[in-house]
């Protein structure tokens, strides 16, 4: 199952909706460096991104 076109472009927008200060991703894969607010669990953010970014 491949990523749809534009998925990497969506990731910073989706992170912003969750209060993440900064999110960047590579163009051909989804390695990310994020600064997550202390009230948000990492697993919650990753689950949200997996559901929304496909």
PDB file of N, CA, C and O in Angstrom:
ATOM      1  N   UNK A   1       0.844  -1.185   0.000  1.00  0.00           N
ATOM      2  CA  UNK A   1       0.000   0.000   0.000  1.00  0.00           C
ATOM      3  C   UNK A   1       0.882   1.239   0.000  1.00  0.00           C
ATOM      4  O   UNK A   1       1.579   1.485   0.984  1.00  0.00           O
ATOM      5  N   UNK A   2       0.876   2.022  -1.063  1.00  0.00           N
ATOM      6  CA  UNK A   2       1.704   3.210  -1.182  1.00  0.00           C
ATOM      7  C   UNK A   2       1.010   4.434  -0.623  1.00  0.00           C
ATOM      8  O   UNK A   2      -0.206   4.464  -0.433  1.00  0.00           O
ATOM      9  N   UNK A   3       1.804   5.415  -0.373  1.00  0.00           N
ATOM     10  CA  UNK A   3       1.266   6.684   0.117  1.00  0.00           C
ATOM     11  C   UNK A   3       0.657   7.466  -1.044  1.00  0.00           C
ATOM     12  O   UNK A   3       1.202   7.465  -2.147  1.00  0.00           O
ATOM     13  N   UNK A   4      -0.440   8.113  -0.807  1.00  0.00           N
ATOM     14  CA  UNK A   4      -1.062   8.920  -1.853  1.00  0.00           C
ATOM     15  C   UNK A   4      -0.244  10.185  -2.086  1.00  0.00           C
ATOM     16  O   UNK A   4       0.465  10.650  -1.194  1.00  0.00           O
ATOM     17  N   UNK A   5      -0.347  10.733  -3.281  1.00  0.00           N
ATOM     18  CA  UNK A   5       0.379  11.955  -3.603  1.00  0.00           C
ATOM     19  C   UNK A   5      -0.122  13.073  -2.691  1.00  0.00           C
ATOM     20  O   UNK A   5      -1.326  13.258  -2.510  1.00  0.00           O
ATOM     21  N   UNK A   6       0.805  13.792  -2.138  1.00  0.00           N
ATOM     22  CA  UNK A   6       0.438  14.896  -1.262  1.00  0.00           C
ATOM     23  C   UNK A   6       0.430  14.542   0.213  1.00  0.00           C
ATOM     24  O   UNK A   6       0.236  15.421   1.053  1.00  0.00           O
ATOM     25  N   UNK A   7       0.636  13.276   0.548  1.00  0.00           N
ATOM     26  CA  UNK A   7       0.614  12.876   1.957  1.00  0.00           C
ATOM     27  C   UNK A   7       1.668  13.617   2.757  1.00  0.00           C
ATOM     28  O   UNK A   7       1.376  14.118   3.843  1.00  0.00           O
ATOM     29  N   UNK A   8       2.887  13.699   2.243  1.00  0.00           N
ATOM     30  CA  UNK A   8       3.962  14.375   2.968  1.00  0.00           C
ATOM     31  C   UNK A   8       3.631  15.847   3.153  1.00  0.00           C
ATOM     32  O   UNK A   8       3.974  16.434   4.179  1.00  0.00           O
ATOM     33  N   UNK A   9       2.974  16.445   2.182  1.00  0.00           N
ATOM     34  CA  UNK A   9       2.588  17.845   2.300  1.00  0.00           C
ATOM     35  C   UNK A   9       1.509  18.045   3.359  1.00  0.00           C
ATOM     36  O   UNK A   9       1.423  19.120   3.953  1.00  0.00           O
ATOM     37  N   UNK A  10       0.695  17.039   3.604  1.00  0.00           N
ATOM     38  CA  UNK A  10      -0.373  17.130   4.606  1.00  0.00           C
ATOM     39  C   UNK A  10       0.150  17.057   6.032  1.00  0.00           C
ATOM     40  O   UNK A  10      -0.458  17.625   6.939  1.00  0.00           O
ATOM     41  N   UNK A  11       1.264  16.372   6.247  1.00  0.00           N
ATOM     42  CA  UNK A  11       1.724  16.110   7.606  1.00  0.00           C
ATOM     43  C   UNK A  11       1.932  17.360   8.450  1.00  0.00           C
ATOM     44  O   UNK A  11       1.461  17.391   9.587  1.00  0.00           O
ATOM     45  N   UNK A  12       2.615  18.396   7.954  1.00  0.00           N
ATOM     46  CA  UNK A  12       2.760  19.606   8.790  1.00  0.00           C
ATOM     47  C   UNK A  12       1.420  20.261   9.133  1.00  0.00           C
ATOM     48  O   UNK A  12       1.253  20.798  10.229  1.00  0.00           O
ATOM     49  N   UNK A  13       0.474  20.218   8.207  1.00  0.00           N
ATOM     50  CA  UNK A  13      -0.852  20.801   8.450  1.00  0.00           C
ATOM     51  C   UNK A  13      -1.580  20.014   9.533  1.00  0.00           C
ATOM     52  O   UNK A  13      -2.180  20.596  10.437  1.00  0.00           O
ATOM     53  N   UNK A  14      -1.525  18.694   9.438  1.00  0.00           N
ATOM     54  CA  UNK A  14      -2.177  17.848  10.441  1.00  0.00           C
ATOM     55  C   UNK A  14      -1.537  18.037  11.812  1.00  0.00           C
ATOM     56  O   UNK A  14      -2.234  18.073  12.825  1.00  0.00           O
ATOM     57  N   UNK A  15      -0.228  18.155  11.843  1.00  0.00           N
ATOM     58  CA  UNK A  15       0.460  18.384  13.116  1.00  0.00           C
ATOM     59  C   UNK A  15       0.053  19.720  13.730  1.00  0.00           C
ATOM     60  O   UNK A  15      -0.155  19.819  14.939  1.00  0.00           O
ATOM     61  N   UNK A  16      -0.057  20.733  12.898  1.00  0.00           N
ATOM     62  CA  UNK A  16      -0.457  22.056  13.386  1.00  0.00           C
ATOM     63  C   UNK A  16      -1.820  21.996  14.063  1.00  0.00           C
ATOM     64  O   UNK A  16      -2.040  22.658  15.078  1.00  0.00           O
ATOM     65  N   UNK A  17      -2.729  21.211  13.509  1.00  0.00           N
ATOM     66  CA  UNK A  17      -4.070  21.054  14.103  1.00  0.00           C
ATOM     67  C   UNK A  17      -4.014  20.467  15.504  1.00  0.00           C
ATOM     68  O   UNK A  17      -4.914  20.700  16.311  1.00  0.00           O
ATOM     69  N   UNK A  18      -2.960  19.703  15.803  1.00  0.00           N
ATOM     70  CA  UNK A  18      -2.806  19.079  17.121  1.00  0.00           C
ATOM     71  C   UNK A  18      -1.937  19.903  18.068  1.00  0.00           C
ATOM     72  O   UNK A  18      -1.640  19.469  19.181  1.00  0.00           O
ATOM     73  N   UNK A  19      -1.526  21.103  17.619  1.00  0.00           N
ATOM     74  CA  UNK A  19      -0.736  21.963  18.487  1.00  0.00           C
ATOM     75  C   UNK A  19       0.753  21.709  18.425  1.00  0.00           C
ATOM     76  O   UNK A  19       1.498  22.200  19.274  1.00  0.00           O
ATOM     77  N   UNK A  20       1.203  20.953  17.438  1.00  0.00           N
ATOM     78  CA  UNK A  20       2.629  20.708  17.273  1.00  0.00           C
ATOM     79  C   UNK A  20       3.266  21.957  16.685  1.00  0.00           C
ATOM     80  O   UNK A  20       2.805  22.464  15.662  1.00  0.00           O
ATOM     81  N   UNK A  21       4.321  22.459  17.319  1.00  0.00           N
ATOM     82  CA  UNK A  21       4.950  23.711  16.900  1.00  0.00           C
ATOM     83  C   UNK A  21       5.586  23.622  15.524  1.00  0.00           C
ATOM     84  O   UNK A  21       5.383  24.498  14.683  1.00  0.00           O
ATOM     85  N   UNK A  22       6.347  22.578  15.295  1.00  0.00           N
ATOM     86  CA  UNK A  22       7.085  22.473  14.040  1.00  0.00           C
ATOM     87  C   UNK A  22       7.107  21.024  13.587  1.00  0.00           C
ATOM     88  O   UNK A  22       7.366  20.117  14.379  1.00  0.00           O
ATOM     89  N   UNK A  23       6.837  20.819  12.328  1.00  0.00           N
ATOM     90  CA  UNK A  23       6.896  19.478  11.748  1.00  0.00           C
ATOM     91  C   UNK A  23       7.442  19.593  10.339  1.00  0.00           C
ATOM     92  O   UNK A  23       6.976  20.409   9.544  1.00  0.00           O
ATOM     93  N   UNK A  24       8.415  18.784  10.043  1.00  0.00           N
ATOM     94  CA  UNK A  24       8.956  18.739   8.693  1.00  0.00           C
ATOM     95  C   UNK A  24       9.032  17.287   8.268  1.00  0.00           C
ATOM     96  O   UNK A  24       9.147  16.398   9.113  1.00  0.00           O
ATOM     97  N   UNK A  25       8.971  17.034   6.975  1.00  0.00           N
ATOM     98  CA  UNK A  25       9.048  15.669   6.464  1.00  0.00           C
ATOM     99  C   UNK A  25       9.812  15.669   5.154  1.00  0.00           C
ATOM    100  O   UNK A  25       9.846  16.673   4.443  1.00  0.00           O
ATOM    101  N   UNK A  26      10.413  14.558   4.846  1.00  0.00           N
ATOM    102  CA  UNK A  26      11.123  14.407   3.575  1.00  0.00           C
ATOM    103  C   UNK A  26      10.109  14.216   2.451  1.00  0.00           C
ATOM    104  O   UNK A  26       8.976  13.803   2.696  1.00  0.00           O
ATOM    105  N   UNK A  27      10.515  14.516   1.222  1.00  0.00           N
ATOM    106  CA  UNK A  27       9.583  14.442   0.094  1.00  0.00           C
ATOM    107  C   UNK A  27       9.184  13.023  -0.284  1.00  0.00           C
ATOM    108  O   UNK A  27       8.053  12.800  -0.715  1.00  0.00           O
ATOM    109  N   UNK A  28      10.086  12.060  -0.134  1.00  0.00           N
ATOM    110  CA  UNK A  28       9.765  10.728  -0.603  1.00  0.00           C
ATOM    111  C   UNK A  28       9.483   9.717   0.501  1.00  0.00           C
ATOM    112  O   UNK A  28       9.217   8.550   0.212  1.00  0.00           O
ATOM    113  N   UNK A  29       9.534  10.133   1.729  1.00  0.00           N
ATOM    114  CA  UNK A  29       9.178   9.273   2.855  1.00  0.00           C
ATOM    115  C   UNK A  29       8.842  10.125   4.072  1.00  0.00           C
ATOM    116  O   UNK A  29       9.028  11.341   4.052  1.00  0.00           O
ATOM    117  N   UNK A  30       8.355   9.500   5.111  1.00  0.00           N
ATOM    118  CA  UNK A  30       7.776  10.261   6.211  1.00  0.00           C
ATOM    119  C   UNK A  30       8.589  10.215   7.494  1.00  0.00           C
ATOM    120  O   UNK A  30       8.020  10.016   8.567  1.00  0.00           O
ATOM    121  N   UNK A  31       9.900  10.391   7.416  1.00  0.00           N
ATOM    122  CA  UNK A  31      10.668  10.616   8.630  1.00  0.00           C
ATOM    123  C   UNK A  31      10.331  12.030   9.072  1.00  0.00           C
ATOM    124  O   UNK A  31      10.370  12.959   8.266  1.00  0.00           O
ATOM    125  N   UNK A  32      10.001  12.198  10.342  1.00  0.00           N
ATOM    126  CA  UNK A  32       9.604  13.521  10.814  1.00  0.00           C
ATOM    127  C   UNK A  32      10.349  13.892  12.084  1.00  0.00           C
ATOM    128  O   UNK A  32      10.705  13.037  12.896  1.00  0.00           O
ATOM    129  N   UNK A  33      10.571  15.165  12.230  1.00  0.00           N
ATOM    130  CA  UNK A  33      11.093  15.724  13.464  1.00  0.00           C
ATOM    131  C   UNK A  33      10.016  16.669  13.968  1.00  0.00           C
ATOM    132  O   UNK A  33       9.692  17.653  13.304  1.00  0.00           O
ATOM    133  N   UNK A  34       9.458  16.376  15.141  1.00  0.00           N
ATOM    134  CA  UNK A  34       8.361  17.194  15.662  1.00  0.00           C
ATOM    135  C   UNK A  34       8.656  17.632  17.089  1.00  0.00           C
ATOM    136  O   UNK A  34       9.381  16.963  17.826  1.00  0.00           O
ATOM    137  N   UNK A  35       8.091  18.746  17.454  1.00  0.00           N
ATOM    138  CA  UNK A  35       8.132  19.246  18.817  1.00  0.00           C
ATOM    139  C   UNK A  35       6.701  19.143  19.320  1.00  0.00           C
ATOM    140  O   UNK A  35       5.845  19.932  18.920  1.00  0.00           O
ATOM    141  N   UNK A  36       6.433  18.180  20.193  1.00  0.00           N
ATOM    142  CA  UNK A  36       5.076  17.853  20.623  1.00  0.00           C
ATOM    143  C   UNK A  36       4.775  18.525  21.965  1.00  0.00           C
ATOM    144  O   UNK A  36       5.599  18.482  22.879  1.00  0.00           O
ATOM    145  N   UNK A  37       3.592  19.148  22.087  1.00  0.00           N
ATOM    146  CA  UNK A  37       3.220  19.731  23.390  1.00  0.00           C
ATOM    147  C   UNK A  37       3.163  18.647  24.470  1.00  0.00           C
ATOM    148  O   UNK A  37       2.839  17.495  24.180  1.00  0.00           O
ATOM    149  N   UNK A  38       3.471  19.012  25.691  1.00  0.00           N
ATOM    150  CA  UNK A  38       3.535  18.031  26.784  1.00  0.00           C
ATOM    151  C   UNK A  38       2.187  17.372  27.080  1.00  0.00           C
ATOM    152  O   UNK A  38       2.152  16.311  27.703  1.00  0.00           O
ATOM    153  N   UNK A  39       1.088  17.970  26.651  1.00  0.00           N
ATOM    154  CA  UNK A  39      -0.223  17.378  26.920  1.00  0.00           C
ATOM    155  C   UNK A  39      -0.619  16.320  25.885  1.00  0.00           C
ATOM    156  O   UNK A  39      -1.651  15.664  26.027  1.00  0.00           O
ATOM    157  N   UNK A  40       0.203  16.159  24.848  1.00  0.00           N
ATOM    158  CA  UNK A  40      -0.107  15.215  23.776  1.00  0.00           C
ATOM    159  C   UNK A  40       0.856  14.040  23.825  1.00  0.00           C
ATOM    160  O   UNK A  40       2.073  14.223  23.830  1.00  0.00           O
ATOM    161  N   UNK A  41       0.303  12.826  23.859  1.00  0.00           N
ATOM    162  CA  UNK A  41       1.145  11.638  23.843  1.00  0.00           C
ATOM    163  C   UNK A  41       1.653  11.383  22.425  1.00  0.00           C
ATOM    164  O   UNK A  41       0.942  11.636  21.452  1.00  0.00           O
ATOM    165  N   UNK A  42       2.865  10.889  22.314  1.00  0.00           N
ATOM    166  CA  UNK A  42       3.453  10.578  21.010  1.00  0.00           C
ATOM    167  C   UNK A  42       2.583   9.566  20.279  1.00  0.00           C
ATOM    168  O   UNK A  42       2.324   9.727  19.086  1.00  0.00           O
ATOM    169  N   UNK A  43       2.131   8.532  20.966  1.00  0.00           N
ATOM    170  CA  UNK A  43       1.310   7.501  20.328  1.00  0.00           C
ATOM    171  C   UNK A  43      -0.008   8.066  19.803  1.00  0.00           C
ATOM    172  O   UNK A  43      -0.506   7.613  18.773  1.00  0.00           O
ATOM    173  N   UNK A  44      -0.570   9.039  20.492  1.00  0.00           N
ATOM    174  CA  UNK A  44      -1.806   9.673  20.025  1.00  0.00           C
ATOM    175  C   UNK A  44      -1.563  10.447  18.737  1.00  0.00           C
ATOM    176  O   UNK A  44      -2.367  10.376  17.808  1.00  0.00           O
ATOM    177  N   UNK A  45      -0.457  11.187  18.677  1.00  0.00           N
ATOM    178  CA  UNK A  45      -0.131  11.944  17.477  1.00  0.00           C
ATOM    179  C   UNK A  45       0.126  11.019  16.290  1.00  0.00           C
ATOM    180  O   UNK A  45      -0.384  11.257  15.196  1.00  0.00           O
ATOM    181  N   UNK A  46       0.910   9.973  16.501  1.00  0.00           N
ATOM    182  CA  UNK A  46       1.226   9.044  15.412  1.00  0.00           C
ATOM    183  C   UNK A  46      -0.043   8.363  14.911  1.00  0.00           C
ATOM    184  O   UNK A  46      -0.230   8.231  13.701  1.00  0.00           O
ATOM    185  N   UNK A  47      -0.909   7.934  15.808  1.00  0.00           N
ATOM    186  CA  UNK A  47      -2.174   7.324  15.402  1.00  0.00           C
ATOM    187  C   UNK A  47      -3.036   8.273  14.598  1.00  0.00           C
ATOM    188  O   UNK A  47      -3.621   7.882  13.588  1.00  0.00           O
ATOM    189  N   UNK A  48      -3.118   9.515  15.035  1.00  0.00           N
ATOM    190  CA  UNK A  48      -3.878  10.547  14.314  1.00  0.00           C
ATOM    191  C   UNK A  48      -3.318  10.743  12.919  1.00  0.00           C
ATOM    192  O   UNK A  48      -4.074  10.778  11.948  1.00  0.00           O
ATOM    193  N   UNK A  49      -1.998  10.873  12.805  1.00  0.00           N
ATOM    194  CA  UNK A  49      -1.365  11.080  11.506  1.00  0.00           C
ATOM    195  C   UNK A  49      -1.589   9.898  10.561  1.00  0.00           C
ATOM    196  O   UNK A  49      -1.841  10.090   9.372  1.00  0.00           O
ATOM    197  N   UNK A  50      -1.499   8.693  11.086  1.00  0.00           N
ATOM    198  CA  UNK A  50      -1.717   7.507  10.246  1.00  0.00           C
ATOM    199  C   UNK A  50      -3.133   7.458   9.711  1.00  0.00           C
ATOM    200  O   UNK A  50      -3.354   7.089   8.558  1.00  0.00           O
ATOM    201  N   UNK A  51      -4.094   7.829  10.545  1.00  0.00           N
ATOM    202  CA  UNK A  51      -5.499   7.811  10.098  1.00  0.00           C
ATOM    203  C   UNK A  51      -5.799   8.906   9.076  1.00  0.00           C
ATOM    204  O   UNK A  51      -6.532   8.666   8.116  1.00  0.00           O
ATOM    205  N   UNK A  52      -5.251  10.089   9.267  1.00  0.00           N
ATOM    206  CA  UNK A  52      -5.600  11.252   8.449  1.00  0.00           C
ATOM    207  C   UNK A  52      -4.756  11.407   7.195  1.00  0.00           C
ATOM    208  O   UNK A  52      -5.240  11.956   6.206  1.00  0.00           O
ATOM    209  N   UNK A  53      -3.520  10.947   7.201  1.00  0.00           N
ATOM    210  CA  UNK A  53      -2.593  11.236   6.111  1.00  0.00           C
ATOM    211  C   UNK A  53      -2.688  10.294   4.935  1.00  0.00           C
ATOM    212  O   UNK A  53      -2.042  10.529   3.913  1.00  0.00           O
ATOM    213  N   UNK A  54      -3.460   9.251   5.039  1.00  0.00           N
ATOM    214  CA  UNK A  54      -3.521   8.263   3.947  1.00  0.00           C
ATOM    215  C   UNK A  54      -4.369   8.755   2.806  1.00  0.00           C
ATOM    216  O   UNK A  54      -4.528   8.053   1.808  1.00  0.00           O
TER     217      UNK A  54
END
